[in-house]
Amino acid sequence: MTRVRQQGGDNWRRIRAIAWKDLTTERRSKAGFNAVVSLGITILVLFGFALGPDAQVLRDAAPGALWLAVLFAGVLAFNRSYQVELDTGALEPLLLYPGARWTIFTGKLLANMLFVGLLLVIVVIAGMVLFAVKVPDAWPTVIAVLALGAIGLVTLGTFYASMASRSRAREVLLPLLLFPMLVPVLLAAMQASKALIGADMMLEAGAWIKMLIAYDIIFVLATHLAFEHVIEA
């Protein structure tokens, strides 16, 4: 029992160290986060111009525009997940370090979750202003939907970034691998968000939220189990 606790403590310390290292690197450079946020807001502005001045059309399109902005901006963040290790040659020593290899993925996942979470907050605020969306009465449920959607997006993004990291064409390969797998997550997140903003479709939102939860559980478990095989390939 003591050995299990000690191993669990070692794994948690490794996860925190990897996540903290990634977050510290981003905080020092700032260029990556600024580029990601700028891209997200630019996509929202382009959607706003394309949809025209009709307020109802803007509100109806807001969930889709928001999630697509987060998706395209998030791809930039995911591509950077393993860039420091690859540039410095630190990935191989990290893999050889004693300990469970899934902790590398979990640390990266945690850092990306915080990164994309902050991006999501900024994009949501900008989207509410640009698309004239009022705060819905069911705002706690909206926050839950945003969190569930972000978990699915970041989990798959971090996993496929590890798969594409060793490729010279990783900037092209990552979207090709990631986008098809994200269709169910983004569809559920968009539909749940749209139903909640509509305020009279809570029953429909509940079905989409259950689907999001199911997808998140499946993807989190599957990616952790598959990571060791993917990172060694």
N, C-alpha and C positions, 0 to 999 in steps of 0.2 A: 504493500500500500504506500509506504514511504517512497519507494522507488518510482511508483507511478506519479505521485505528487511532484517529486523532484523533476521527472521528465516533463510533466506538464508545465512546471515553472520555467524550465529551460526553453521549451517551445515558445511560451508566451514572451519571454525576454527576447528571443530571436525575432519573433514577429514584430515586436515594438521597435527593435533596433533597425530593422529593414524599413519599416514604415517611417520612422523618424528620420532616417537617412534620406529617403526620397523626398519627404516634405521639406527638410532643411535645404536640400539641393534646389528645389523649386523656389523656396523663399529667397534664397540668395540670388538666383538668376533673375527671377520675376518676368523675364522675357517670355517664357513659355506660357505662363498664366495670362499675361496681358494679351498674347496672340490668340489664345483660346477664347477668352472673353470677347475680344474684338470680333472674332469670326462669328460667335454666337449671336451677338447683337446685330451684326451686319446682315446675317441671314433673316433675322426677324424684321429688320427694316425693309429688306427686299420683298419679303412676303407682304408686308403692309402696303407697299407701293403697288404690287401686282394685284392685290385683292380689291383695291379701290377704296372710296370713302364710306361705303355702306357699313354702318355700325354693326348691324346684325350679322352680315357676312363676316366681318372681322372677328366677332365674338365666336361664331361657329367654327371658324378656321383656327382660332387661337391654340387649342390643344395640339393639333397637328403641327402647326408652325413651331411651337415651343419644343416639342419632342424632337423634331427634325433638326432644329438649331442645336440642341444639346447633343444629339447623335453626331453630327458632322464636326462640331467643336471638340467633342470627346475623343474622336478618332486621333486628333492631334496629340491629346494627352496620353492616350494608350500607346501611340508610337514611341513616346519618350520613356515608357515604363522601364525598358531594359537598355536604353541608349547609353547611360553612364557606365553600366557594367561592361557593355560591349566595347565602348570606346577606350576604357581603361584596362580591359582584359581581366576584369574582376569576376566575371560570371563563373568561370571554371573553378577558381578557388572557393567561391561561395557554394558551389555544388559539392565540392569535396569536403567542406566544413562539416564536422560531426553534427548530426541532428536530422530530424525529419525534413525532407525536401519540400513537403507541402507548406511548411512555414514560410518559405520564400514567396510562394504564391499568395498566402494569406497576408503577409506584410505588404506586398505590392498592391493587393486588393484593398486593404485598409487605407493605404495612402491615396490610391486613386478614388476611393469612395469619398474621402474628405475633399479631395481636389474637385471632383465632379459635383459633389454636394454644394460647395461654394459657388461653382459655376451655375448650378441649377437655381440657386437663390437669386443670383444677379439676373439671369435670363428670365425668370418668372416675374420679377419686379419690372423689368424692361418690357416684357410682353404684356403685362397688365396695363401699362401706360400706353403702349403703342396700339393695342387692340381694344382699348376701352372696356376691359373686363373688370367688373366689380368683385370684391371679395365675397365669395358665396357663403351662405349660411352654414353649409357643411364643410367649413374650411379645415377642421381637424382631419376629416376624411380625405380631403384634397391633399393635405400634407402627407398622409399615409400612402396615398397613391403615388405621389412624387417619390417618396422614399422607396417604395416597392419597385417602381419603374427604374429608379437609379441603381438599385441592387442588381437587377437583371442585366441592365446595360453595362455596368462596371464589371460584373463577374465575367461575362462573355468577352468584353473588351480586353480585360487583363489577360484572360486565358489565350485568346487568339493572338494577342500581341507577343506572348511567349512563343507561340507556334511560328509566327512570322519573323521573330527577332533575328534569326540567323540568316535570313534571306537578304540578298543585296537589294531586292525590290520590295522590301517590307512595307514601304509607304503605299504601294499599290496592292500588295497581297493582303494586307490586313482588312481593308474594306471589302475585298472580294470574299474573304472567309467570314467576316463578321456580319455584314448586312443581311444575308439570307437567314442566319440563325436568330437575328434580332426581330424578325417580322412579327412573331407571336407576342413578344414582350411589348414592343412598341404599339402594336394594334390594341392590346389590352389596356395599356397605359393611356393611349389617346382616347379610346372609347369611354373608359372610366372617368377620365378628366372631363370629357365633353358632357357626360351624363350628370356629373356633379355640378358643373357650371350651369347646366340647364335647370337645376334645382327641383325638377319635378320627375326625375327619372332615377331615384335612389335604388329601386329594385333592380334596374338594369345595371347600375354601377356596381351593386353587390356581386353580380355574376362575374363581371370583368375583374373585380378585385380578387375574388376567389381564384380565378384563372392566373392572375399575376402571382399570387402566393404560391400556387402549385408550380409555376414555371421557375420561380426563384429557388424553391427548395430543390427541385430537380437539377437546375443548372449549378447551384453552389456545390452540391454533393458530387455531381459528375465531373466538374472541373477540378476539384480537389483530388479526386481519385485518378484522373487522367494526367495531371500536371507532370508528375515524375517521368512518365513515358514520353511526353511531348518535349520537355526541356532537354532530354538526353538525345533526342532524334537528330 
